[in-house]
Amino acid sequence: MSTSKNVGAVNVHATKKAGTGVEPWDTKWAAARAAEALRYLGTHYPECLDALRVLDEHETAAHEAALLGDREGYLEALRGYMKAGRDAALQIRRGAA
C-alpha cells in the first residue's frame, strides 16, 4: 500500500511493506511538521516563499527521510529547510536595503 500527500513545498510519501516489520510512515505527523515549517517561514520570512528553489535540497532530504521512515532525519531536513528559507529572505532584505 502506498500513499502520497503533497503539503505545501514538502512532498511526503509513505510506503507500507507487508511482513517487513517496518512501521508505516505517519503522514499526518509529517504533514503537520511540514505545515509548521511553512507557517514559520511565511510568518517570519515571507520573502523566501518567492524563492522556493533555494529550498529544493532540503525538500529532497525531507522526502528521502520520509521514504526511510526516519523521523529524526525528517525533522533535521525541515530545520535545514527553515534555515535556508531564513537565509534567502535575509539576503533578499539586504539586497532591497
VEXMAR-619616 format. One record per residue: residue in three letters; y, x, z of N, C-alpha, C in turn. Coordinates in pm, 1 decimal, m for minus. Atoms other than C-alpha are relative to their C-alpha. Layout:
BEGIN
<node kekol="Ala" n_Y="Y" n_X="X" n_Z="Z" ca_Y="Y" ca_X="X" ca_Z="Z" c_Y="Y" c_X="X" c_Z="Z"/>
...
//
This chain:
BEGIN
<node kekol="Met" n_Y="m118.0" n_X="84.8" n_Z="0.0" ca_Y="0.0" ca_X="0.0" ca_Z="0.0" c_Y="123.0" c_X="88.4" c_Z="0.0"/>
<node kekol="Ser" n_Y="m121.3" n_X="m80.0" n_Z="11.5" ca_Y="340.7" ca_X="134.4" ca_Z="m92.7" c_Y="120.2" c_X="m93.1" c_Z="1.7"/>
<node kekol="Thr" n_Y="m123.9" n_X="76.7" n_Z="m1.8" ca_Y="686.8" ca_X="2.8" ca_Z="m13.5" c_Y="115.3" c_X="94.8" c_Z="m20.5"/>
<node kekol="Ser" n_Y="m117.8" n_X="m81.0" n_Z="23.2" ca_Y="1024.8" ca_X="130.2" ca_Z="m117.9" c_Y="122.3" c_X="m83.2" c_Z="31.6"/>
<node kekol="Lys" n_Y="m122.2" n_X="71.9" n_Z="m35.2" ca_Y="1366.0" ca_X="34.4" ca_Z="15.1" c_Y="116.4" c_X="95.9" c_Z="m21.1"/>
<node kekol="Asn" n_Y="m117.0" n_X="m82.5" n_Z="25.8" ca_Y="1696.7" ca_X="172.1" ca_Z="m108.3" c_Y="110.3" c_X="m45.2" c_Z="93.3"/>
<node kekol="Val" n_Y="m102.7" n_X="31.2" n_Z="m98.2" ca_Y="1954.0" ca_X="184.9" ca_Z="171.5" c_Y="118.4" c_X="90.5" c_Z="m28.6"/>
<node kekol="Gly" n_Y="m118.2" n_X="m79.8" n_Z="30.3" ca_Y="2295.9" ca_X="297.3" ca_Z="59.3" c_Y="m38.2" c_X="115.7" c_Z="m89.4"/>
<node kekol="Ala" n_Y="28.9" n_X="m117.6" n_Z="80.6" ca_Y="2252.1" ca_X="651.0" ca_Z="m65.9" c_Y="m129.7" c_X="67.3" c_Z="40.6"/>
<node kekol="Val" n_Y="123.2" n_X="m63.3" n_Z="m46.2" ca_Y="1928.0" ca_X="725.2" ca_Z="113.0" c_Y="m117.6" c_X="m87.1" c_Z="m40.1"/>
<node kekol="Asn" n_Y="117.2" n_X="73.1" n_Z="44.4" ca_Y="1606.3" ca_X="618.3" ca_Z="m56.3" c_Y="m114.4" c_X="27.5" c_Z="96.4"/>
<node kekol="Val" n_Y="108.1" n_X="m13.4" n_Z="m96.7" ca_Y="1328.9" ca_X="553.3" ca_Z="193.5" c_Y="m125.8" c_X="m56.0" c_Z="m63.1"/>
<node kekol="His" n_Y="124.2" n_X="40.9" n_Z="63.3" ca_Y="973.9" ca_X="536.3" ca_Z="57.3" c_Y="m113.5" c_X="27.0" c_Z="97.0"/>
<node kekol="Ala" n_Y="110.0" n_X="m17.4" n_Z="m94.5" ca_Y="665.1" ca_X="483.5" ca_Z="267.6" c_Y="m131.1" c_X="m33.6" c_Z="m68.0"/>
<node kekol="Thr" n_Y="132.2" n_X="23.6" n_Z="54.2" ca_Y="300.6" ca_X="504.5" ca_Z="175.3" c_Y="m99.9" c_X="1.6" c_Z="113.4"/>
<node kekol="Lys" n_Y="104.4" n_X="4.6" n_Z="m100.9" ca_Y="13.1" ca_X="399.3" ca_Z="397.9" c_Y="m132.1" c_X="31.8" c_Z="m68.4"/>
<node kekol="Lys" n_Y="128.2" n_X="m39.7" n_Z="56.2" ca_Y="m313.9" ca_X="572.9" ca_Z="321.3" c_Y="m110.9" c_X="m49.7" c_Z="91.8"/>
<node kekol="Ala" n_Y="106.2" n_X="60.0" n_Z="m80.3" ca_Y="m609.0" ca_X="372.3" ca_Z="443.1" c_Y="m101.3" c_X="105.2" c_Z="42.2"/>
<node kekol="Gly" n_Y="105.6" n_X="m87.0" n_Z="m49.9" ca_Y="m850.3" ca_X="561.8" ca_Z="662.1" c_Y="38.8" c_X="144.3" c_Z="25.2"/>
<node kekol="Thr" n_Y="m39.6" n_X="m139.6" n_Z="m18.7" ca_Y="m645.2" ca_X="881.9" ca_Z="688.4" c_Y="49.1" c_X="27.6" c_Z="140.6"/>
<node kekol="Gly" n_Y="m52.9" n_X="m20.2" n_Z="m133.8" ca_Y="m514.7" ca_X="825.7" ca_Z="1039.6" c_Y="148.0" c_X="31.0" c_Z="1.1"/>
<node kekol="Val" n_Y="m143.6" n_X="m26.1" n_Z="11.0" ca_Y="m159.5" ca_X="879.1" ca_Z="913.8" c_Y="74.0" c_X="m128.1" c_Z="34.8"/>
<node kekol="Glu" n_Y="m80.6" n_X="114.8" n_Z="m38.8" ca_Y="92.8" ca_X="648.1" ca_Z="1076.6" c_Y="84.5" c_X="m43.7" c_Z="m119.7"/>
<node kekol="Pro" n_Y="m88.2" n_X="46.0" n_Z="107.5" ca_Y="276.6" ca_X="428.2" ca_Z="825.7" c_Y="145.5" c_X="29.3" c_Z="36.4"/>
<node kekol="Trp" n_Y="m141.2" n_X="m29.2" n_Z="m22.0" ca_Y="643.5" ca_X="515.9" ca_Z="784.3" c_Y="70.8" c_X="m128.7" c_Z="39.1"/>
<node kekol="Asp" n_Y="m73.7" n_X="115.9" n_Z="m49.9" ca_Y="868.2" ca_X="278.3" ca_Z="976.4" c_Y="128.9" c_X="m14.3" c_Z="m80.9"/>
<node kekol="Thr" n_Y="m115.4" n_X="13.6" n_Z="88.2" ca_Y="1107.7" ca_X="169.1" ca_Z="702.9" c_Y="119.6" c_X="m63.9" c_Z="69.4"/>
<node kekol="Lys" n_Y="m112.5" n_X="61.8" n_Z="m71.6" ca_Y="1315.9" ca_X="m45.6" ca_Z="939.1" c_Y="73.1" c_X="103.7" c_Z="84.1"/>
<node kekol="Trp" n_Y="m60.4" n_X="m107.3" n_Z="m79.5" ca_Y="1374.6" ca_X="251.5" ca_Z="1170.3" c_Y="78.8" c_X="93.9" c_Z="m91.3"/>
<node kekol="Ala" n_Y="m65.5" n_X="m92.5" n_Z="92.4" ca_Y="1457.5" ca_X="479.4" ca_Z="875.7" c_Y="124.7" c_X="m63.1" c_Z="m61.3"/>
<node kekol="Ala" n_Y="m115.2" n_X="68.9" n_Z="59.0" ca_Y="1687.9" ca_X="221.4" ca_Z="717.3" c_Y="115.0" c_X="m9.1" c_Z="100.7"/>
<node kekol="Ala" n_Y="m103.8" n_X="7.8" n_Z="m103.5" ca_Y="1873.7" ca_X="178.4" ca_Z="1046.7" c_Y="67.4" c_X="134.9" c_Z="18.8"/>
<node kekol="Arg" n_Y="m58.1" n_X="m134.0" n_Z="m16.3" ca_Y="1922.8" ca_X="556.1" ca_Z="1082.6" c_Y="87.7" c_X="34.5" c_Z="m121.0"/>
<node kekol="Ala" n_Y="m78.8" n_X="m28.0" n_Z="120.4" ca_Y="2043.0" ca_X="586.1" ca_Z="720.8" c_Y="129.1" c_X="m81.4" c_Z="1.1"/>
<node kekol="Ala" n_Y="m119.5" n_X="84.7" n_Z="m7.8" ca_Y="2282.3" ca_X="294.0" ca_Z="770.8" c_Y="99.5" c_X="56.5" c_Z="100.7"/>
<node kekol="Glu" n_Y="m88.1" n_X="m61.5" n_Z="m100.0" ca_Y="2420.5" ca_X="463.0" ca_Z="1083.5" c_Y="72.5" c_X="120.2" c_Z="m58.6"/>
<node kekol="Ala" n_Y="m60.7" n_X="m118.4" n_Z="61.2" ca_Y="2481.5" ca_X="783.2" ca_Z="886.7" c_Y="109.7" c_X="m41.2" c_Z="m98.0"/>
<node kekol="Leu" n_Y="m100.2" n_X="46.5" n_Z="96.0" ca_Y="2662.5" ca_X="596.5" ca_Z="610.1" c_Y="119.4" c_X="m65.2" c_Z="68.9"/>
<node kekol="Arg" n_Y="m108.3" n_X="62.8" n_Z="m76.7" ca_Y="2864.1" ca_X="393.7" ca_Z="860.6" c_Y="90.7" c_X="107.2" c_Z="60.6"/>
<node kekol="Tyr" n_Y="m76.2" n_X="m110.0" n_Z="m58.2" ca_Y="2969.7" ca_X="716.5" ca_Z="1034.7" c_Y="90.6" c_X="63.0" c_Z="m106.0"/>
<node kekol="Leu" n_Y="m79.8" n_X="m62.6" n_Z="105.7" ca_Y="3083.0" ca_X="872.9" ca_Z="707.3" c_Y="108.9" c_X="m94.7" c_Z="m49.4"/>
<node kekol="Gly" n_Y="m98.1" n_X="96.2" n_Z="49.0" ca_Y="3255.6" ca_X="556.5" ca_Z="589.0" c_Y="114.3" c_X="m22.4" c_Z="96.9"/>
<node kekol="Thr" n_Y="m101.9" n_X="21.6" n_Z="m103.1" ca_Y="3441.4" ca_X="519.9" ca_Z="917.5" c_Y="89.4" c_X="121.9" c_Z="18.6"/>
<node kekol="His" n_Y="m74.4" n_X="m121.5" n_Z="m33.7" ca_Y="3545.0" ca_X="881.2" ca_Z="978.1" c_Y="41.8" c_X="84.7" c_Z="m120.3"/>
<node kekol="Tyr" n_Y="m25.2" n_X="m85.7" n_Z="116.9" ca_Y="3533.6" ca_X="1046.3" ca_Z="634.5" c_Y="m20.3" c_X="m78.8" c_Z="m129.1"/>
<node kekol="Pro" n_Y="23.4" n_X="85.9" n_Z="116.8" ca_Y="3566.7" ca_X="773.9" ca_Z="368.3" c_Y="18.8" c_X="71.3" c_Z="m134.1"/>
<node kekol="Glu" n_Y="m21.3" n_X="m73.7" n_Z="125.7" ca_Y="3682.3" ca_X="1026.6" ca_Z="107.5" c_Y="m131.4" c_X="49.9" c_Z="m59.2"/>
<node kekol="Cys" n_Y="125.4" n_X="m56.9" n_Z="49.4" ca_Y="3331.0" ca_X="1168.1" ca_Z="83.8" c_Y="m81.6" c_X="m102.1" c_Z="m78.1"/>
<node kekol="Leu" n_Y="75.8" n_X="102.4" n_Z="70.5" ca_Y="3199.8" ca_X="835.6" ca_Z="m44.4" c_Y="34.3" c_X="m3.8" c_Z="m148.5"/>
<node kekol="Asp" n_Y="m34.8" n_X="m14.8" n_Z="141.5" ca_Y="3378.5" ca_X="914.0" ca_Z="m373.2" c_Y="m60.9" c_X="126.3" c_Z="m59.5"/>
<node kekol="Ala" n_Y="59.1" n_X="m127.2" n_Z="44.8" ca_Y="3193.6" ca_X="1247.9" ca_Z="m394.7" c_Y="m145.0" c_X="8.4" c_Z="45.5"/>
<node kekol="Leu" n_Y="137.1" n_X="8.5" n_Z="m52.1" ca_Y="2834.3" ca_X="1144.1" ca_Z="m326.8" c_Y="m93.0" c_X="108.7" c_Z="m51.8"/>
<node kekol="Arg" n_Y="88.5" n_X="m105.1" n_Z="53.9" ca_Y="2685.4" ca_X="1423.7" ca_Z="m543.2" c_Y="m17.4" c_X="115.0" c_Z="99.1"/>
<node kekol="Val" n_Y="12.6" n_X="m108.4" n_Z="m98.1" ca_Y="2753.3" ca_X="1671.3" ca_Z="m261.3" c_Y="m106.7" c_X="m32.2" c_Z="104.2"/>
<node kekol="Leu" n_Y="99.1" n_X="42.9" n_Z="m98.6" ca_Y="2505.8" ca_X="1470.6" ca_Z="m53.3" c_Y="m142.1" c_X="m0.6" c_Z="m55.7"/>
<node kekol="Asp" n_Y="131.9" n_X="7.9" n_Z="65.7" ca_Y="2216.9" ca_X="1489.6" ca_Z="m304.4" c_Y="m107.4" c_X="82.8" c_Z="69.4"/>
<node kekol="Glu" n_Y="98.1" n_X="m91.0" n_Z="m61.9" ca_Y="2043.3" ca_X="1786.7" ca_Z="m139.0" c_Y="m55.2" c_X="m61.1" c_Z="129.2"/>
<node kekol="His" n_Y="40.5" n_X="56.2" n_Z="m128.6" ca_Y="2035.2" ca_X="1610.3" ca_Z="196.9" c_Y="m72.4" c_X="m133.3" c_Z="m17.8"/>
<node kekol="Glu" n_Y="71.1" n_X="124.0" n_Z="31.4" ca_Y="1930.0" ca_X="1279.2" ca_Z="45.7" c_Y="m143.5" c_X="31.3" c_Z="m41.3"/>
<node kekol="Thr" n_Y="133.7" n_X="m41.9" n_Z="41.9" ca_Y="1636.7" ca_X="1457.1" ca_Z="m118.3" c_Y="m82.4" c_X="44.9" c_Z="119.5"/>
<node kekol="Ala" n_Y="70.9" n_X="m46.4" n_Z="m119.9" ca_Y="1544.3" ca_X="1624.1" ca_Z="211.2" c_Y="m43.6" c_X="m118.0" c_Z="86.6"/>
<node kekol="Ala" n_Y="35.2" n_X="118.7" n_Z="m78.3" ca_Y="1550.8" ca_X="1286.7" ca_Z="388.7" c_Y="m115.9" c_X="m74.0" c_Z="m65.9"/>
<node kekol="His" n_Y="106.9" n_X="67.3" n_Z="74.6" ca_Y="1333.4" ca_X="1133.9" ca_Z="117.5" c_Y="m133.0" c_X="74.0" c_Z="18.6"/>
<node kekol="Glu" n_Y="122.2" n_X="m79.7" n_Z="m16.7" ca_Y="1081.7" ca_X="1420.7" ca_Z="142.6" c_Y="m55.7" c_X="m13.3" c_Z="141.5"/>
<node kekol="Ala" n_Y="45.2" n_X="16.8" n_Z="m138.1" ca_Y="1068.7" ca_X="1390.8" ca_Z="521.6" c_Y="m63.2" c_X="m138.2" c_Z="18.2"/>
<node kekol="Ala" n_Y="55.8" n_X="135.0" n_Z="m9.1" ca_Y="1008.2" ca_X="1016.3" ca_Z="485.8" c_Y="m139.2" c_X="m4.8" c_Z="m61.1"/>
<node kekol="Leu" n_Y="131.7" n_X="m3.3" n_Z="64.2" ca_Y="719.6" ca_X="1081.1" ca_Z="247.2" c_Y="m105.2" c_X="65.9" c_Z="89.0"/>
<node kekol="Leu" n_Y="91.3" n_X="m70.5" n_Z="m90.8" ca_Y="566.9" ca_X="1315.2" ca_Z="505.6" c_Y="m15.4" c_X="m71.4" c_Z="134.5"/>
<node kekol="Gly" n_Y="2.7" n_X="69.6" n_Z="m128.4" ca_Y="629.9" ca_X="1071.8" ca_Z="790.9" c_Y="59.0" c_X="84.2" c_Z="111.7"/>
<node kekol="Asp" n_Y="m59.8" n_X="m95.8" n_Z="m93.3" ca_Y="839.2" ca_X="1341.6" ca_Z="961.1" c_Y="133.3" c_X="m53.3" c_Z="52.7"/>
<node kekol="Arg" n_Y="m122.3" n_X="57.9" n_Z="m57.6" ca_Y="1089.6" ca_X="1164.4" ca_Z="1187.5" c_Y="104.4" c_X="106.3" c_Z="31.9"/>
<node kekol="Glu" n_Y="m95.8" n_X="m105.9" n_Z="m34.9" ca_Y="1248.4" ca_X="1486.2" ca_Z="1315.5" c_Y="63.2" c_X="58.8" c_Z="m125.2"/>
<node kekol="Gly" n_Y="m52.7" n_X="m50.9" n_Z="126.4" ca_Y="1283.9" ca_X="1619.4" ca_Z="961.6" c_Y="95.9" c_X="m97.8" c_Z="m64.4"/>
<node kekol="Tyr" n_Y="m85.9" n_X="104.4" n_Z="54.3" ca_Y="1434.4" ca_X="1288.9" ca_Z="854.9" c_Y="135.2" c_X="m0.1" c_Z="71.4"/>
<node kekol="Leu" n_Y="m124.6" n_X="m2.3" n_Z="m77.3" ca_Y="1689.5" ca_X="1297.0" ca_Z="1136.4" c_Y="80.4" c_X="125.8" c_Z="m29.8"/>
<node kekol="Glu" n_Y="m68.4" n_X="m125.5" n_Z="33.2" ca_Y="1771.1" ca_X="1661.4" ca_Z="1059.7" c_Y="67.6" c_X="m12.1" c_Z="m136.9"/>
<node kekol="Ala" n_Y="m58.1" n_X="18.7" n_Z="133.1" ca_Y="1828.2" ca_X="1570.4" ca_Z="693.8" c_Y="122.1" c_X="m91.4" c_Z="7.1"/>
<node kekol="Leu" n_Y="m115.5" n_X="88.8" n_Z="m14.2" ca_Y="2058.5" ca_X="1284.9" ca_Z="796.2" c_Y="116.7" c_X="70.2" c_Z="68.9"/>
<node kekol="Arg" n_Y="m108.0" n_X="m78.8" n_Z="m62.5" ca_Y="2252.9" ca_X="1521.9" ca_Z="1023.4" c_Y="65.2" c_X="89.7" c_Z="m105.1"/>
<node kekol="Gly" n_Y="m53.4" n_X="m82.0" n_Z="109.1" ca_Y="2291.2" ca_X="1756.2" ca_Z="725.4" c_Y="82.3" c_X="m83.6" c_Z="m96.8"/>
<node kekol="Tyr" n_Y="m68.8" n_X="95.3" n_Z="87.2" ca_Y="2396.7" ca_X="1456.1" ca_Z="516.2" c_Y="139.7" c_X="m29.6" c_Z="55.2"/>
<node kekol="Met" n_Y="m129.0" n_X="30.7" n_Z="m62.0" ca_Y="2672.5" ca_X="1369.5" ca_Z="764.0" c_Y="91.0" c_X="122.7" c_Z="0.6"/>
<node kekol="Lys" n_Y="m81.5" n_X="m122.6" n_Z="m0.1" ca_Y="2789.8" ca_X="1731.8" ca_Z="791.1" c_Y="53.5" c_X="28.7" c_Z="m139.4"/>
<node kekol="Ala" n_Y="m44.1" n_X="m24.9" n_Z="137.8" ca_Y="2803.1" ca_X="1769.7" ca_Z="412.3" c_Y="109.3" c_X="m99.0" c_Z="m39.5"/>
<node kekol="Gly" n_Y="m102.8" n_X="100.6" n_Z="27.9" ca_Y="2999.5" ca_X="1445.1" ca_Z="385.4" c_Y="130.2" c_X="31.9" c_Z="68.8"/>
<node kekol="Arg" n_Y="m120.3" n_X="m39.1" n_Z="m74.7" ca_Y="3240.6" ca_X="1557.8" ca_Z="654.8" c_Y="68.4" c_X="117.7" c_Z="m68.3"/>
<node kekol="Asp" n_Y="m57.4" n_X="m118.6" n_Z="64.0" ca_Y="3289.4" ca_X="1896.0" ca_Z="486.2" c_Y="67.2" c_X="m35.8" c_Z="m132.4"/>
<node kekol="Ala" n_Y="m58.7" n_X="42.0" n_Z="127.8" ca_Y="3350.5" ca_X="1730.7" ca_Z="147.2" c_Y="131.2" c_X="m75.0" c_Z="23.1"/>
<node kekol="Ala" n_Y="m121.9" n_X="76.6" n_Z="m29.5" ca_Y="3604.7" ca_X="1490.7" ca_Z="298.3" c_Y="112.2" c_X="91.0" c_Z="46.2"/>
<node kekol="Leu" n_Y="m103.9" n_X="m91.7" n_Z="m48.4" ca_Y="3789.3" ca_X="1769.5" ca_Z="479.0" c_Y="55.2" c_X="84.7" c_Z="m113.9"/>
<node kekol="Gln" n_Y="m45.6" n_X="m76.6" n_Z="117.2" ca_Y="3802.0" ca_X="1969.8" ca_Z="156.3" c_Y="91.5" c_X="m85.4" c_Z="m87.3"/>
<node kekol="Ile" n_Y="m84.9" n_X="91.2" n_Z="77.1" ca_Y="3944.1" ca_X="1667.9" ca_Z="m26.6" c_Y="134.6" c_X="m17.0" c_Z="69.7"/>
<node kekol="Arg" n_Y="m125.5" n_X="15.9" n_Z="m76.3" ca_Y="4202.5" ca_X="1619.7" ca_Z="251.1" c_Y="88.0" c_X="123.5" c_Z="m13.3"/>
<node kekol="Arg" n_Y="m78.4" n_X="m124.0" n_Z="13.1" ca_Y="4308.2" ca_X="1985.3" ca_Z="232.1" c_Y="60.9" c_X="10.6" c_Z="m137.5"/>
<node kekol="Gly" n_Y="m52.1" n_X="m4.3" n_Z="136.2" ca_Y="4347.3" ca_X="1956.3" ca_Z="m143.8" c_Y="114.8" c_X="m98.6" c_Z="m21.9"/>
<node kekol="Ala" n_Y="m103.3" n_X="101.4" n_Z="13.2" ca_Y="4564.6" ca_X="1647.5" ca_Z="m103.0" c_Y="127.3" c_X="36.7" c_Z="76.8"/>
<node kekol="Ala" n_Y="m114.8" n_X="m34.6" n_Z="m84.8" ca_Y="4794.2" ca_X="1812.8" ca_Z="152.6" c_Y="99.4" c_X="88.7" c_Z="m71.3"/>
//
